[in-house]
Amino acid sequence: MRKPLDLLAVTLMIALCVCWGFTQVAVKLIADDVTPMMQMGVRSAIAAVVLGAITWRRDGARIFTDGTLPSGLLVGFLFAVEFLFIAQGLTLTSASHMVVFIYSAPIFSALGLALRFAEERLSALQWTGVLIAFGGIALSFLGGGETLGATMLLGDAFGLLAGLAWGLTTVAIRGSKLSDAPAVKTLFYQVAFAGVALMGVAAWTGEFHVNLTPDVLLNMGYQAVVVTLISYVAWFWLLTKYLASRLSILSFLTPLFGVIFGVAVLNEPLEPSFVVGAILVLAGVSLVSGAELLRDRFARAAIP
């Protein structure tokens, strides 16, 4: 039985949010030496080798005979599409904008799950959260249209599409045999497909060049080992031990850290319309993800 959050879970989740919040900034820092597309392809490929070895050790020659291959290819494709949009978006918009729009994903996954599964229907509180989040997205786009320019708005749109792809990945996993598969195997499908696809796109578009420097090696090591391997494995471990609804609420610290790092490290400006819109997006997402938690607390409070 999964348990409520304790000090260990809260501490680990905050550390993960800091790690994930810095990721888009890390990509930006070495973009002149390694294109974002190539960075994400390389880190996915490295993670795929490690996770593939772990999966092979456990399953051996039966690795693809458990019926998960078709759904694995689907979620791998969606994962690659997500990071394709992130890579392209980061060349057009700021890391601060990108991290907020990526974290619109729970809205899309909630809508997709509600459409596909009767037990996943949204409550009135969750629908309110959806409307608030989309209002925030509209404000971010429409309110900043004159000051941001078409290029940055296109990058923001790519971030939103990345969030959509992430949300659809959740729906695909939930509705397939991967919902019962080991998390390491699901992640292997994702990073293996993304590694091949993104490096292929990088080669096709002439973005395959890498200027290796000590800073680049350190940065790529952080992205491949800390972000793609350690942080994801830690997240999956938390999901096996603690209540997912509680963990999801804490995960929304990630955009906050992302914006802070973008401003502090990259000196990115913050437009008033984006700040207000981002607050609405995160508030709406929190309502959608935390509605069950709120209902439980109100129900307990009502008991005499």
C-alpha positions in Angstrom: 0.0 0.0 0.0 1.3 3.4 -1.0 1.7 5.9 1.9 1.4 9.6 2.4 4.5 11.8 2.0 7.2 11.8 4.7 10.3 13.9 5.1 12.3 11.6 2.8 9.7 11.8 0.0 9.4 15.6 0.3 13.1 16.2 0.4 13.7 13.9 -2.6 10.8 15.5 -4.6 12.2 19.0 -4.0 15.6 17.8 -5.2 14.0 16.3 -8.3 12.1 19.5 -9.0 15.3 21.5 -8.8 17.0 19.1 -11.1 14.2 19.2 -13.7 13.8 22.9 -13.4 17.4 23.4 -14.3 17.3 21.1 -17.3 16.1 23.6 -19.9 18.6 26.1 -18.7 21.4 23.5 -19.0 20.4 22.9 -22.6 20.6 26.6 -23.3 24.0 27.0 -21.7 25.8 24.8 -24.3 23.5 25.4 -27.3 26.3 27.1 -29.2 28.5 24.0 -28.9 25.8 21.3 -29.2 22.4 22.0 -30.6 19.4 21.2 -28.4 18.3 18.5 -30.8 21.7 16.8 -30.6 21.8 17.2 -26.8 18.5 15.4 -26.4 19.4 12.7 -28.8 22.8 12.0 -27.2 21.4 11.9 -23.6 18.5 9.7 -24.7 20.9 7.3 -26.5 23.2 7.1 -23.4 20.2 6.3 -21.2 18.9 3.8 -23.7 22.2 1.8 -23.5 22.1 1.6 -19.7 18.4 0.9 -19.4 18.6 -1.6 -22.3 21.3 -3.5 -20.5 19.2 -3.6 -17.3 16.2 -4.8 -19.2 18.1 -7.5 -21.1 19.6 -8.7 -17.8 16.2 -9.2 -16.4 14.3 -10.5 -19.5 17.0 -11.9 -21.7 15.8 -13.1 -25.1 12.2 -12.5 -24.0 12.7 -8.8 -23.9 10.2 -8.1 -26.7 7.9 -11.1 -26.4 5.6 -9.9 -23.6 3.3 -8.0 -25.9 4.6 -4.5 -25.0 6.5 -3.8 -28.2 3.6 -2.1 -30.2 2.7 0.2 -27.3 6.4 0.7 -26.6 7.0 2.0 -30.1 4.0 4.3 -29.7 5.1 5.9 -26.5 8.7 6.0 -27.9 7.4 8.0 -30.8 5.4 10.4 -28.6 8.5 10.8 -26.3 10.6 11.7 -29.4 7.9 14.1 -30.6 7.9 15.8 -27.2 11.6 16.4 -27.2 11.6 17.4 -30.8 9.3 20.2 -29.9 11.3 21.1 -26.8 14.6 21.2 -28.8 13.1 23.3 -31.6 11.3 25.5 -29.1 14.4 26.3 -27.0 16.0 27.8 -30.1 13.1 30.3 -30.4 11.9 31.0 -26.8 13.3 31.3 -23.3 13.9 28.4 -20.9 11.5 30.1 -18.5 8.6 30.0 -21.0 9.5 26.5 -22.1 9.3 24.9 -18.7 5.9 26.4 -17.9 4.3 25.3 -21.1 5.8 21.8 -20.9 4.1 21.4 -17.5 0.7 21.9 -19.1 0.9 18.2 -19.8 -1.3 17.1 -16.9 -4.2 19.0 -18.4 -3.9 17.1 -21.7 -3.4 13.8 -20.0 -6.5 14.4 -17.8 -8.6 15.3 -20.8 -7.4 12.3 -22.8 -7.9 9.9 -19.9 -11.4 11.3 -19.3 -12.3 10.7 -22.9 -11.0 7.1 -22.9 -11.9 5.7 -19.5 -15.2 6.2 -17.7 -13.5 6.0 -14.3 -11.3 8.9 -15.2 -14.1 11.4 -15.8 -13.3 14.9 -14.5 -15.1 16.5 -11.6 -16.5 20.0 -11.6 -13.5 21.2 -9.7 -11.2 19.6 -12.3 -13.1 21.2 -15.2 -12.6 24.5 -13.4 -8.9 23.8 -13.3 -8.9 23.0 -17.0 -10.6 26.3 -17.8 -8.3 28.3 -15.6 -5.2 26.7 -17.2 -6.3 27.4 -20.7 -7.2 30.9 -19.7 -3.6 31.3 -18.5 -2.3 29.9 -21.8 -4.4 32.3 -23.8 -3.2 35.2 -21.6 0.4 34.2 -22.1 0.0 34.2 -25.8 -2.4 37.1 -26.5 -1.1 39.4 -23.8 2.5 39.1 -25.0 1.9 39.1 -28.7 3.1 42.6 -29.2 6.2 42.4 -27.0 7.4 38.9 -27.6 7.3 38.7 -31.4 6.3 35.9 -33.7 9.5 33.9 -33.2 9.2 33.6 -29.4 5.5 32.9 -29.7 6.3 30.1 -32.1 8.7 28.7 -29.5 6.0 29.0 -26.8 3.7 27.1 -29.1 6.3 24.3 -29.5 6.5 24.1 -25.7 2.7 23.7 -25.5 2.8 21.0 -28.2 5.6 19.3 -26.2 3.2 19.3 -23.2 0.5 17.8 -25.4 2.8 15.0 -26.5 3.7 14.3 -22.9 0.1 14.2 -21.9 -0.7 11.8 -24.8 2.2 9.6 -23.6 0.6 9.2 -20.2 -2.7 8.2 -21.9 -1.0 5.7 -24.2 0.8 4.1 -21.2 -2.4 4.0 -19.1 -4.3 2.3 -21.9 -1.8 -0.4 -22.9 0.2 -3.3 -21.5 2.9 -0.8 -20.4 0.6 0.1 -17.4 1.7 -3.2 -15.8 5.2 -3.3 -17.2 8.3 -2.4 -15.2 9.0 1.3 -15.3 12.6 0.8 -16.5 11.3 -1.0 -19.6 8.8 1.7 -20.4 11.5 4.3 -20.0 13.8 2.2 -22.2 11.3 2.2 -25.0 11.0 6.0 -24.8 14.7 6.9 -24.7 15.7 4.3 -27.3 13.2 5.6 -29.8 14.0 9.2 -29.0 17.8 8.6 -29.2 17.6 7.2 -32.7 15.0 9.6 -33.9 16.5 12.8 -32.6 20.0 12.0 -33.6 18.7 11.1 -37.0 16.9 14.5 -37.3 20.0 16.3 -36.1 22.1 14.6 -38.8 19.4 15.3 -41.5 19.2 19.0 -40.6 22.9 19.5 -40.3 22.9 19.8 -36.5 25.1 16.8 -35.8 28.2 18.8 -35.0 29.5 18.7 -31.4 32.2 21.0 -30.1 33.5 19.1 -27.1 34.8 21.2 -24.2 35.1 20.5 -20.5 31.9 22.5 -19.9 30.0 20.6 -22.6 31.2 17.2 -21.2 30.1 18.2 -17.7 26.8 19.5 -18.9 26.0 16.5 -21.0 27.0 14.2 -18.2 24.5 16.0 -16.0 21.7 15.7 -18.5 22.4 12.0 -19.4 23.2 10.6 -15.9 21.5 12.9 -13.4 18.4 13.9 -15.4 17.6 11.1 -17.8 18.7 8.2 -15.5 18.9 9.0 -11.8 16.1 11.5 -11.6 13.6 9.3 -13.6 14.5 6.2 -11.7 14.1 8.1 -8.4 10.7 9.4 -9.6 9.5 5.9 -10.5 10.7 4.6 -7.1 8.7 7.3 -5.4 5.6 6.3 -7.4 5.9 2.7 -6.1 6.1 3.9 -2.4 4.0 7.0 -2.0 0.6 8.3 -3.1 0.9 9.7 -6.7 -1.6 12.6 -6.1 0.6 14.0 -3.4 3.8 13.6 -5.5 2.1 15.3 -8.5 1.3 18.4 -6.5 4.9 18.7 -5.4 6.1 18.2 -9.0 4.6 21.6 -9.9 7.5 23.2 -8.1 9.5 22.4 -11.2 8.2 25.3 -13.4 8.9 27.7 -10.4 12.5 26.5 -10.2 12.8 26.7 -14.0 11.7 30.3 -14.1 14.0 31.2 -11.2 17.0 29.5 -12.9 16.1 31.1 -16.3 16.1 34.6 -14.8 19.1 34.1 -12.4 21.4 32.1 -14.8 20.4 33.3 -18.3 19.1 36.8 -17.3 15.8 36.1 -19.1 13.2 38.8 -18.8 9.7 38.1 -17.5 6.7 39.8 -19.1 3.8 40.7 -16.9 1.3 38.8 -19.1 3.5 35.7 -19.0 3.9 35.8 -15.2 0.1 36.1 -14.6 -0.6 33.5 -17.3 1.9 31.1 -15.8 0.4 31.5 -12.4 -3.0 30.7 -13.9 -1.6 27.6 -15.7 0.0 26.2 -12.6 -3.1 26.9 -10.5 -5.3 25.2 -13.0 -3.0 22.2 -13.3 -2.8 21.9 -9.5 -6.6 21.9 -9.3 -6.8 19.1 -12.0 -4.1 17.0 -10.3 -5.0 17.7 -6.7 -8.8 17.6 -6.9 -9.0 14.2 -5.3 -6.7 15.3 -2.5 -8.8 18.4 -1.8 -12.0 16.3 -1.8 -10.5 13.9 0.7 -9.4 16.7 3.0 -12.8 18.4 2.9 -14.6 15.1 3.5 -12.4 14.4 6.6 -13.0 18.0 7.9 -16.7 17.4 7.6 -16.7 14.4 9.8 -17.7 15.4 13.4 
